[in-house]
Each structure stands twice: as structure tokens, then as C-alpha cells.
Amino acid sequence: MSCDPNTLLLYISGELSREQAEQVEAHIAECPSCAQDIQDMQGLEEHAGILPQPKPRRDVVQAAMDQAWNGAGKRTLPAKWLRFAAAACLLVVAVAGALQWRSSPPQPDDFIAHAQVSRDLAEIRRNLDMVRTASTGRSSSFNQMAQISTFESRAGELRRSIDFVRGGMDPTTRGPETSNGS
Amino acid sequence: MNPRNKRVGNRGIPIRTMEQELVRQARQGDRAAAERLLTLCRDKVFGYLLRMLRNRDLAEDAAQETLIRVLRGLDRYKEQGTFTAWLFHIARGEGLRAAKQQSRNGSPGNGPRLEDVAANMEDPGPTPLEQAQQREQARQLEAALAKLPDQEKEVALLRLTQGLAFKEIAGITQSPLNTVLSRMRRATAKLRKEIAGMRPEHEQGEAP
């Protein structure tokens, strides 16, 4: 073993294995310099024993107990209990939220569909009125009658679509209402 | 092994074993055990913080915060090494926080200087003469410790006043073992130089 002051410190603090400690002892038996180092360091450690142990003037133990004991040792059971209860509450809220979401489904797509169908219906109504106006006072041709029938049929479908969408947006009236259209 | 590593309590039980048992009881909700545990910790934590901060008020505050954190962290303390190492890891953190606050406030504190505190600490010496000599030696050693740079001082304090193993000190200070050992060597050299005059010349070099 060569001179290694770090190993000497670990020897003094008892942190070497028995084998390593024996190597150090064999070394210091032949190395006066390391033997002196060990004496000096051990001397300092013993000398430090004269240092008094200061005590705080305040009762820091009681102050710490007052501030932190509620929940320290006794915390184990209630904390797990509380955690479980909190998780259960969250689960209930999540389930209730999901159910509420399912029962009130107005979605952005619903509003877009509603607007589209309303525009279509207004267009058909205008066309229907034009055909009706054109046929007023005249004998309606078959084609005109067929046009009117087609428009009315289309208007009826759109009316049902609108009612369906409106019903979906309002949970109390969910479900399509049958309508014959105008 | 250094005798400080084998400290025993008043019933002959090694203090570290006693601490572990008190930790176990406190974690089961035993308030009296928690109080005894904190009382065991109190003086060594306060002594370390007082010597690091050199201000009694700050050291008391930091010691109290350390004990609070110990109580609150008892559940988390498991296989993190010895209880003492964990305790000083917390105490060191509180000490650094207090020192930072102290330097931010721009003053070394209003409390008495450590040298004055040391000179007035209770020290029940066996005879008035020995007591006076010990006080003087303690005062000189305190002064020499106070002069060390902080990194060397904390290693020296943890080793010389608490008897902690260097591996524990490396864990507490979060430094490599060789760094800790180098700091201790430098601290030892400085302290020996400072206190050399305390011992008569003919004793120097003799076995301690």
C-alpha cells in the first residue's frame, strides 16, 4: 500500500473492510509519516470532544410538535382513508358528468346542421311559393303538380330534420316530431 | 472505529438503535416517542446550525424547521440510510436556506457572535481550573472552526462533532466521497495549525 491520506481518514472513521484496515496497519507500521498523520487526525477528533453542546433557548421541540404533529405519526391511516375517499368522490363526479353529457348532447355539428337545414327549407319555400303563384288561376299542368308535390315532400323531410335537430338540442324534447311541412 | 460512532444512550442502548425504534413508534402515532425523538435530535441539530450560521436566533429557527420537516417526513423516511444522515441532510438544507436569507438581508444577524456564545455555554468541568482550561481550548477550537470555509466547515463539523462516517457526509452534502475526504484533510491541516499552540510542544507527536 502506498501513502494515501484519504484511506487513512477512512481507516480512522472505521469505513474500511477488515482486509483494507489490516493493509493500513501494516503500512503505518513501516511509514512514520502516515503513522504521524493518523495520530494527528485522531488527536483532533478527540480534541473536538471538548466542544460543548449548545442548547436552544426556545422550546423548539414543543413548537415543532404543535405545528407538525397533527398528521405525523397518525397520518398513515387517515391519509390513506382520505385519499381513498377523495378518489371515490372524483369517480362519482366523473360518472355523473359523463351521464349529464350524454343527456345533453348539443354539439357544434348540431348547430351547423340546423342552420343548413333551415336555409334549405327557406329556399324550398320560396320555390314552392313561386310555383303556386304561377299556377294560380290556371289549370295546373302535370309537371307543375309534380313540382309542387316534390317540393312539398322535400319540405316535409326538411321539417322533420329540423325537428329532430331541435329535439336533440333540447333534452326535454329529444326525438323527432313528425311534421307534414308547409 | 472512532468512539463517537458508538455513542450510547442513558440505558446503554446505542443512540442510533434508539432513534430507529423511536422513529418506528412515532410513525405508529406514538406522540411521546415523537417528542423523545425530536429531543434527541434537538441539540445536535442546533449545535451544527449554530456553528454554521453563527447566529442563535437563525439557528433556533432553522432547528425548529428541521424538526418540523422531520415530523412531516417520517412516513417518507425508509431506506434512505441512517436516520442521523437523513436528519442532517434536512438540517443542512434548512441551514443553507437560512444563510441565503441572511445574506439577502445583508447582515450577519443580530444575535451574539458564536465565539461569545461558546464562551458562555454551560460546561460542567470537573474542577474550576480544568473547566477554565477546557473553556479556553473550546473557545480556540470554535474560533478555528469558524474561520474554515463553509464547505470544509460542514464536513469538519459533521465528522468531529457528530461522528458521522465520511460516506454519510458525502450523502448529506451530495458530494463525491473523495471531495469530502479532501475537504476534511484541508480542514484538519488548518485546525491543527490553529490549535497547535494549545498543546505543549513536548506533547506534540506523542500518542494522543
Interface residues (C-beta under 8 A of the other chain):
Chain A: P5 N6 L9 L10 I12 S13 G14 E15 Q36 Q39 D40 M41 Q42 G43 L44 E45 E46 H47 A48 G49 I50 L51 P52 Q53 P54 K55 P56 R57 R58 V60 V61 A63 A64 M65 Q67 A68 W69 G71 A72 G73 K74 R75 T76 A79
Chain B: M1 N2 R4 N5 Q25 A26 R27 Q28 G29 D30 R31 A33 A34 E35 L38 T39 R42 D43 K44 F46 G47 L50 R56 A59 E60 A63 Q64 L67 I68 V70 L71 R72 L74 D75 V117 A118 M121 E122 D123 Q134 Q137 A138 L141 E142 R159 L160 T161 A165 F166 K167 N178 L181 S182 M184 R185 T188 L191 R192 I195 G205 A207 P208
